Amino acid sequence: MTSRQTTEHLDRDHFEALVIGSGFGGAVAACRLAQAGIDVAIIERGRRWRPGDFPRDLSRLEKGWLWMCDHGLYDALPLNDILAVRAAGYGGGSLVYANVAMRAPAEVFDDRWPEPYSRRTLDPYYDLAAHMLDVRPVPADPNTGELPPKTRLMARAAERLGHADGFFHPNLAVTFADEGPDQTNRFQVPQRGCTFCGECDIGCNVGAKNTLDLNYLALAERHGASVGVRTEAVHVARAGDGYRVRLREHGHPDGSVERDVTARYVFLCAGALGSTELLLRSRDQYGTLPDLPATLGSRYSGNGDFLSFGHGLREPFVPDSGPTITTASLIRSSAANREHWFVLEDGGFSEHLVKLVRTLHLSRLPQQVARLVGEGTQRVLAATRGVAARLDQEPGDTAVLLAMGRDRADGRVSLTGAKHRLRVTWDVTRNDALYTEEQAVSGAVVRSFGGQPFTTPTWRLFRQPVTVHNLGGAPMGHTPETGVVDPDGEVFGHPGLYVLDGGALPGATGGNPSLTIAAVAERCIEIAVRRITNNPGWTAPERAEVVRGVVPEDAAVEAVSARGSQVSPAHGLRFRETLSGDVRLPTLDGGARSRRLTLRLTVHIPDLSVFRDDPVHAAQVSGMVEVDGLTTAPAAVRDGRLHLLAAVGDGADRSMDYVLPFIDDEGREWLLQGVKMIGRDHDRNPWRATTRMGVAVTPPDRRFDGTAPTGRATISLVNTVRLLGSVRPAGAPRRRKVTTVLTFGVFFARRVAAAYLRTGRPPQTR
């Protein structure tokens, strides 16, 4: 079934306030503005979706599934270094998210969040948002009287793997009780109880999800807010003491039209990518806001999202039973002397989604989609269909796991090319350590079920992560040099222009971010309403009704913090290598000069099983770098990475890619990047190929692909012997030490041999 078409559009050209987007930031902003008596309009590029309207037609993607095809539900964006998935519809991401209402740990606010943000100052707004969304943990399935099978399996896995103290049932924005067809929620909006059908992430046709259109947005409309759906914002410009927004109205009675709407106050709430893109287009494409801060587009984060699966389980996981997510485990692990915090949750999928993916083929895609993704996507589609076929054949014993963690939030959103396409620059290498730990723990959970782990096709083929939690791009800070918006969400130098969505968050939340986005929006809109109405005491009307409920994640944080970090029990190894050579560096007169280079490195593979399953075979690197003219003393390698014998293209060739960040004597950041190309097309001598590498020393934002090295580093014969003698197992019991070293030796020898014997790609898994 597809959504009922609507011609709902704005009936005026001027409002006191305009809210662009209807997700967690936009819904909060619109609700509070309307309740304060402010003349407000909401625009949303997607449709209204009501219970019973969400797509279920599996024959074609354009049957309500893709936004670019008649404004469907999903928008999947392959943005260079990351695949971002977002929703389109009145209610934003709440329409298809997994309902989890989680608060960020206190430590999150110590990292780049400006004053006055802290858990203590934000908790009253967390309480208010939780009240509005009416959250609670998953109860027993009314059909069986028990918790869903996957919920019970995850609890046993946490106990078995030593994560029981960090295990909890998160609060969910779902109505579970069902009192019949006349039931309404606390805002007198009709809702029914959850049937545990597992369709949360494709739109709830039951009406049990507490989506934003059933609470915040319903209240906004009740208090007079105007709504325009299927309406896009193209760019924003100044207009007197306010702003002019160019709209593209796809739902206008006269067909798709463009027109301008003015407002004294504009609140950008189109999601991290949407709001950032709108500001970038206003500055860089249309030139309507030329003086936006230079920090625009910075601190993008994928929230450390890592999706993985497992098949062949001993017991049924039943991923289509219950809400999409029902459990969470807070993990605090350490590897290579670096600590990582992340959350691991069970996942689910509906049989409708599996059957839809199985039908994917480039020739069946709508023309506009096929032109956008290109022929190269056929490979991904084929792999995706293979995954879907496996899920369809083994639906009950297939596990779905989603990890979220504190990534570096150092990506950048920009427009590129003559057509100003949206692009995300996201250096996976700098986040490899987190992804490796998430993959290791996810794999351990699957193996505890007796299953075999596997990852998404985009990760396996291209090492491209998939995120459903885009954050940053218009981060908050104290000055234009540190952020795009101030701590209250107002864009620097642009009074009355606000960003109140995930784009304003200055970093990853380490867990599901929706409640944090809503709480920050509650705080910022309270301040904005007080300014607009000149009423310093204004508060949300529901605040008097708020009673703080149980916050299960806080108990998990306290328990895990008290216990301390866990060293991964995985079987890994480490070895040392020393390389020396020369590299050319630019001089002040515009020339270049050769400088002596020495590298003393320690390579650490935390989990050999994960390393072998990983398509690029990522390892962690520490040690020292010496570059004459940059370092008078050895500089420490900061979170270095090595991709060891990763496949090059579709052939048998392999490469060893080093990325070694360090800081010179003057405090400047550099990347020493090196590549060894393995294969007959590069060097017919395997000894030279594995002991010599082309290198370049570049600023952190430059990429080196190995084609134009500015220097060379070599491992001498003596240091090769020392390298072989330094190989040591790590984390393996005594009986496994020799086996671990031999396994790595066989892995290395097979891949080098395959590159020279042209035997094709050796198997990626065991």
N, C-alpha and C positions, 0 to 999 in steps of 0.2 A: 504494500500500500504506500502511496506517496502522499506528501503533504497537500492539503487543500491550498490552492493558490489564493493569494490575497493581494489587493491593490492598496493596502494600508500605507499611507504616506503622510508626510508633514503637510498641514493645511495652511501654514503661515511661513513667512520669510524671516521673521525675527522672533527671538526668545531671549529671556534673560540669561539662561544657561542652556548649553547644548552638551549632551553626553554622547560620546562616540564609542559605541560598543556596549554590550550588555552582559559581559561575563562578571567575574567576582568583583572587580573594581567598579565597573559601570553600573551594575545593579545596586550596589551599596550607595554609590554617589547619587544616582537618580532617585532612589527611595528617600534618602535624607533631604535632598534638595526639595522634593515635592512635599514632604511632610512639613518642611519649614515654610511652605507657602511661596516658594520661588517658582516662577514660570519656567519650566524645564521641558526639554524635548530629548528623546532618546532615539538614536539611529542605530540600526543593526543591519549589516550587509546580508545576513542570512534570513531565512523564513521563520515564521512562528511554527513550532512543532508541538502538537498536542498529543496526549495519549491516544494511541490508535493510528497516528499519522506517520510515525517513523518508518523508514523504508524497510521492506522485507522482500521485495521483488529481487530474486537472485539472477535474473536473466541478463541484465545489463547494468554497468556501473552508473549510467546516467539516470537510472530509475531512483533518484533521490539520494544517491550515495556521495557524489562528488560536487563540491561547491561550483567548480568551473563548468559543470554540466547542469545548467538550469538551477543553480544555487542549492545544491544538495548539502548533506550533513557534514561531510569531511573535507578537509583541505590538507593534502599531503604535499610537502614542499621539499624536494631534493635540493638543498641549499649548499652545494659545493662540498663542505666538510661534514655535514650532518643532515640527517633526514628528520625534518620536523613535521609533526602531525598536530593539527588543531581543528577545532569544531567551527561550524558556521551555523548560527541560528539564534533566535531570541532566547537568551539564557547562556550563551557562550559555551565555554567548556563544561559547564555543569550538566549539559545535556548528555554528554557521553563520558564524563570522567568516572572514576571508580568510587566516588562518594566519600573518600577518606578525609576526615577533618582532624588534621594533626598539627600540633603546635611545635614550633622550632625550639630546640634546646637553648638554654641561656647562652651557651658558648658561641652560638651562631652570631649573636648580636655584638660580640666582641671583635668581629672581623669585618672592618670597613663600613659598618653601619654607623651613621652619624648620631651624635647626641640629639635628642634624648632617648633614643631607642634602646630598649632592653626588654627582657621577658617581664620584669616587674612592671614597667610602664605600659607594656602592650597587653598584659593579661586582661585588664578590664574590657578591652576591645575584642580580644579572643573570646571572652565570656559572652559578649554581646552577639558576635557573629555565630557562635555555637548555639545560642538561644534561637536566633533567627532561622538557622538551618536545622534545628531540632535534632541534634545528633545523639547517637547511642551505639554501643557495640552490637555485633550480630547476635541474635538469640538462636534458639533451636529452630530448625526448619519445621513449620507447622504440619508439613506433609509426613514427616518421619519421627518427630519428637526428639531429634538429635541434631547436633551441629553438622554442617556439611562434611562429607568425607575429606576434602582437601584441608579443611580447618583442623580436623583431628590429626591428619598426617603431618601437617606442619608443626603442630605442638610436639608430636613424638620426635620429629627430626631435630627440633631445637633442644630437646632433652638429650638426645643421643649425641649431638655435636657440641654440647656444652654451652648453648646459647639460651638456656631456659630462663636465666635471670633477665634477659632482655626481650623475652617473648611477651606479646600482649595482643589483645583484640582491640584494634583501633576504633574510635568513634566513627560512625558512618552517618551521612545525611540521607537516611532512608526511613520511610514510614513502614514499620513492621506489623503493627496491630491492624486488623481489618474488622470493622464493625458493620460492614455492609455498604450498599450503594449510596447511602446518604451521608457517608462519613466525610468530614472536612478537617483540615488542619487548623492550627491555632489562629490562622488569619482568615478563617472561613472560606478557604479555597478547597474545592472537592479533591480528595485524594483517597486511594485505596491502599491496602497493605501489600507488602512484598510477597510474591509467590515463589521466590527462590529459583527463578527461571534462568538466571545467568546472563541476562541481556542488558545489563547496566551500560555497557560500553558501546551499544549500537542504538541507544535511545529506548527508554522504558515505556512501552506501550500499555503497561499496567497502570502507570501513574503513581508508582510508589516512591520513586526518587524525589527527594526534596530539592528539585531543581530551582534555579533562581526565579523562573517565571511564576512559581507557585508561592513565593514569599516576598522577597525584596521588590521584584518588578511588579507583582500584583498590587502591593501597597503603593508603589509609585503611581501606577495608573489610577488607583482608587483616589489618590490625592491630586489628580488632574494632570499628570504627565502626558505629553503627546508622544506618539510612537511612530516611527517610520521604519518599516522592515524592507528587506531587499534594497537597502540604501547604503551606498559606499561613500566615504569621504575621500576626495581626490587630493586636495591640498588645503592648507590653512594660510590665511593672510591677515595682516592687521587691518582694522577698520575703525578709525576713530579711537575711542578708549576701549574697544573690544576687538572682535575678530570676525572675519568673513570666511566661511567654509564652503568650498565647492563640493556639491553633492552630485552623485550619479545615481538616479532613482530608477532601478530596474522594475519596480512595481507600480510605477505611475500609470494612471488610466490612459495617458496618451502614449504609452510605450516608454522605452528607456530614454530618459531625458537628463540633462545636466542643468543645475541652477545653483544659485548662491543663497545661503542662509547666514544671517548674522546673529551674534550673541555677545553679550558683555563678558560672559565666562564660558570657557570651553574646557571640557574634561576629556582627555584622551584615555580611553579604556578599551582599546581594541586588541589587547593582548600585547605581550612583549614585542613580538615581531610586527604586529599591525600598527601599534602606536609609534614604534621606532621608524618603521617604513614611512608612515605618514609625515613625520617630522623630517626625515631625510629627503623625501620628495619635495617638501615645502622649501627646504634649503637648497638642495643640490640640483634638482630637476627643474622646478618651476620658479625658484628664486623669490618666493613670496615671504619667506622668513629667513633672510640671508644671514642674520646675526645670531643664530642658534649656537649654543656652546660647542666647542671643538670636541668635547668629550662624547658627543652624540654617537651612538653606535657601540660604545665601549662596554666592557664587563658583561658581555653576553655569557650565559650559562645554560647548559642543557640539564642542569640539576643532577648531574652524575647518573642519568638514567641508563640502565643496562637491562635489556630484555633477553631472557633465555628460556629454554625449554628442556624437557626430559621425556624420554619415551621408554617403553618396556618396563614399567614399574611393576613391582610385585603385587601391589594393591591398587584398586581403582582410585584415581585422583578426582575424577568426575568434575572437570573444570567448568561444566555448564550448570552446576548445582550451587545455588546460593548467590549472594552478591558477588561482584567481580573480585573484590579484595575483602578478606575477612580476618587476616592475621598479619602481624608484623614482628620482625625480630631486629632489635637494635644491635648492630655488630660493631665492636671496637677491636680492630685487629692491628697487628704490627708486622711489617716485613721490611727488611733492609733498613732497620732503625727508623722507619717512618710510620706514624700512626694514621689509621684511616677509620673514620666513622661513617657508617651507612646503614640504611634500613633495607631489609629484605622482606618482600611480601609475596603471598600467594597471588596468583592471577587466575583469570578465567576467560573463556571465550564461548560464544554461542555457536551452535551448529550452523546458523545462518551465515555467520562470518566465514566459517571454514568453507562452506559450499560456494560462497561468492568468490573467495580467493582461488579456489580450484578452477573456476571458469576463466581466470585472467589469461589473456593472450594479447600481444600487441595489436594483432589484426582486428581484435574485437573492441579495442579501446575507441572511444569517440575521437574524431579527427583532431579536435583541438588539443586533446590530451596527448595523443600520439606525437603530434608535432612538437609539443613541449618537452616530453621526456626523451624522444629520440630513439633510434634503433638500438643503441647500446643497452637500453632498459630491458630488452628481450631476455638477456641473460639473468637479470634479477627476477623477472616475472617467471621464468622457467624454474628457477630455484625456489621461488615462493610457492609456486604450484606444487613442487615436490614436498615442501614442508606441509602444505595444506592437505595433500594426499595422505601423508603420514598421520596427521592429526585426525583425518576423517576415518582412516582405517583403525586407529587405536585411540578413539576419543576418550575413553574412560581412563586409560592408564598413561595419559600424556599430562605432564606437569607444566605449568606456566609460572615463571618467577620474574618479578620486577624488583630491581635494586635501585635505590636512589642515594646519592652521597654528596659530600661537599667537594665538588670539583673546584678548579682554580678560578672559574668565572673570568677568564681572560680572553674570551672570544670577541669578535668584532662583527657588527652588522653594517653592511654598506650597500651602495648601489654601484653596479659595474656595467661597463659597456655603453654603446650608443643607445641601447634600449632601456638603460637604467634598471637592469634586473636586480632583484634582491639577492644578496650573497651573505653567507655567514662564513667567516674565517675562524675555524675551530681546530687548534692544534691538538689532535688526539694524542700525539706523543707526550705532551706535557701532562696529560691526564691518564697516561697508560697505567701508572701504579694503582690508581683507584679502580679503573676498569678491570685490571688483573685480579685485584682482591675480590671485587664483586663477582667476577666470573669464577674464581676459585671457590668461594663460599657457596655460590649457586650450584656449582658442579658437585660439591660435597653433599649438599642437600639431596640432589637428584640421586647420587650414588647411594645415599642412605636409604632411599626408596627402592634400591635394587635396579635403578634405571641408568640410561646413558644420556649425558647432557648434549645439547646442541644449541646453536645460536641462530640469530636472524641471518638471512642471506646477505643483507647489506654489510653486516659485520664480517661474515665469513669471506665474502668476495672482495670487499673494498675497505674493510676496517672502518666503516662509517656507522657511528652509533645512531640509534633511533631515540628521539626524545618526544615526549608529550608534555613536557614541563619547560617551556621556553621562559627564560628570565633575563632581566637586564636589557641593555641597549639604551636606556634613558635613566641611568642609575642616580640615586639621591646622593648628595654630598653637601659640604658646607660652602663650597665656592664653585664657580664655573670650571675651575681647574681640576676639581675632584668629582664633579657630577654634573648632570644635566638639570636636575630639579633639586630644590632645597628640601630639608627634612619634612616640610609640610606638603610636598608634591608639586610646588609651583615652579615652572620653568624659569631658570635664571634670566633676568632681563626681559621677561615677558609677563607682566602682571595679568592675572586672570586666566592664564593658560596653564593647565595642570596635566600631569600624568599620574593616574591612580590605578595602575594595574601591575602585573608582574614585571613590566619593563622598568619600574622604579626601584625594584629590589636590587641591592648592590652586590648580591652573591647568592649562591645556592643555599637552600634551607635545610638540606640534608634529609628531607622527607617530603611527603606530599605537600605542595606549597599553597593550595587553594585557601586554607583557613588563614594563613599568614597574609596572603594578598588581601583577603576580606578584612582582616583586623587592621592592617595598615591603612586601607581605604576608609574604614570607620574612623580612625584617628584623624586622618587628613581632612575628610569631609566635615567632621565636626568643627575643626578649626576654620575651614572655608565658609561654612554656614554662619558661624559667629561673625566673621568679617563681613559677609554679604548683607546680613540682616542687622548688623550692629547690635547684636544681642550676645554679650560675652558669657551668658549662662546657659545658652541653648545646648540641649542634649537630645539624643535619640529618644522618642517616646517610650520605646520598649525597655529602656535601661532599668526602669523601676521594677520590671518583672523578672529580671535576670537572676537566676540562682545558679551558682557555679556547680557544674556536675563533675563527675570523675574524669580525670585526665590521665589515662593509663600510660601514655608515653612518658610522663614525668617520673613515674615509679620505675620504669625501665631504665631511664637515664641515670637515676640515682643508684640503682643496683649495679649497672654496668660500670659506672664511674667508681664505685666503691671496690669493685672487683679488679679493675685495671684492665689494660689491653691484653689480648690473647695473642700469643705467637702462633701463627698459622701452623697447624699440625701437618701440613702438606709435605711431601717429599720433594725437595729441590736440591740445588747445588750452587756453588760459586767457584769462580776461578779468577786469577789475576793475569793481566797482560800489560806489557810495556812497549810503547811505540815511540819512534823518534823520526824527525824529518825536518822539512822546511815548509813555510807558508808565506805567501806574498801579502803584505798589508799596505793599504794606501798611505801615502805621505802627504804632508801639508801642501806641497807644490803640485799636487794632482797626479803624481806618479805612483810607483809602488816599490816596495823594498822587501827582499826575502828575509824572513825571520826564523830563527831556530825554534823548533817545536818539540816538546816532550810530553808524553801522556803516560801516566801510571794509573791504571784503571782496575777496579774490581767489578766483575760482572756477577749479578745475583739473579738466579731463577728461583722464585719462591715456591712454585708448584710445577713440577715437570709435566704432570698430566695436562694442566691448563696451558702450559707453554707449547706443548705439542699440538693441542687442539686449536690454538690460536693461529689464524691465517698468516700473521706476520711474525709469530714466534718472538714476542716482546720479552725483553729482560731488563732489569734495572742496573744502572751503572753509577758507581761512586768513584772517588779517587781524586787525582790532582792533574791540573793542566799548567804547563809552563810555556809561555810565548814571549820571546825576547821583544822588548818594546811595549808590552802590555802588562807583564807581571814580573816584578822583581823577586817575588817569592812564589812558590807553587800556589795556584788558586784552586779552591775546592770545586769539584763538579757538583752542581746543585740539581738533583733529580734527573740525572742523565738516563737516556734510554738507548737500547740496542735492539734492532729488529734483525734477528739472526737467521740468515738463509731464507728470507721471505721470497715468494715467487714473484717473478717479473713478467707482467703480462700474462698471456695464456701459454707460454712455452715452458721449457724446462729450466731456463736461466734463473739464477738466484742472486740475491744481494744481501750484503750486511750493511745496515744503515745505523750510524752512530749520531746521536744528538746530545751534545754535552754542554749545558749552560754553565757559564762561570762569570765572575765579576773581576774586572781589571783593577789596577792600583788606584784609579780615579773613581771607582764605584760604578762604572758603566757596565751594563749587561751585554754579554756576547754569547753567541752560539758557535761552538766548534762542531762542524758537521762533517762527517766522513762517510764514504761509500766504497765498499769492495764489491765489484761485479764478478759473479762466478758463472762461467760458461765459456764455451769455445768461441763465441762471437766477441768476447771481451778480452780474454787472455788464454791462450791455448795451454799455458802451464798452470796447473792447479796450485802448485806451491806459491808462485808469484801472486796468483789471484787471491789467495786466502791470507797472505801476509803483507800485502801492500794495499793502501787505500788512498784515493784522492780525497783531499780535505779542503775546507774553506772556513774562514772565520768571518761571521756575519753578525749584524744586529739581530735581535730576537724576532723581528717581523719579516725577515728574509728567509726564503726557502732555497735549499741547495739540492738539486736532483742528481748530482754526480756527473753531469755532462760537461761542466766547465770548472774543474777544480783549480784552485789557486795555490795548491801545495800538495805534498805527498808525505805520508807517514808509513813506516815499515817496522815490522817485528823482526828482529834479528834472529839468527839460528839459535843463539844462546837463550834469548828471551822466549823463543818458541818452546824450547825444552823446559824452561822454567814455568811457562804457561801450562803445559801438560802436567807438570808435577804439582801444580797448585790446585788442580780440580779437586774439590772436596764436596761430599754430600752435605746437605743442610736439612735438618728436621726429620731425617729418615732414621728409623730404628736400626740397631747394629746389623741385624740380619738383612736389611735392605740397602746398606751403604754401597756395597759392590755392585748390586743390581742397578741402583740409581745411576752410578757413573757409567756402567756399560750401556744402559739404555740411552743416555745422552750421546755416548760415543757412536752408537749405531745410528742414531738420528742424524748426527752431523755427517758421518761418512756416506750414508745413503743419499742425502740431498746433494752433496758435492759430486758424488758419482753420477747421480741422475742428470746433473747439469752438463756433464761432459760426455756421458754416454747417450744423451738424447732419449732417455727412457720416459720422458714426460714427467708430470708431477707425481711424486710419491704420495702415498695416502696421507691425509691430514690428521687422521685420528687413528687410534690404536686398533 
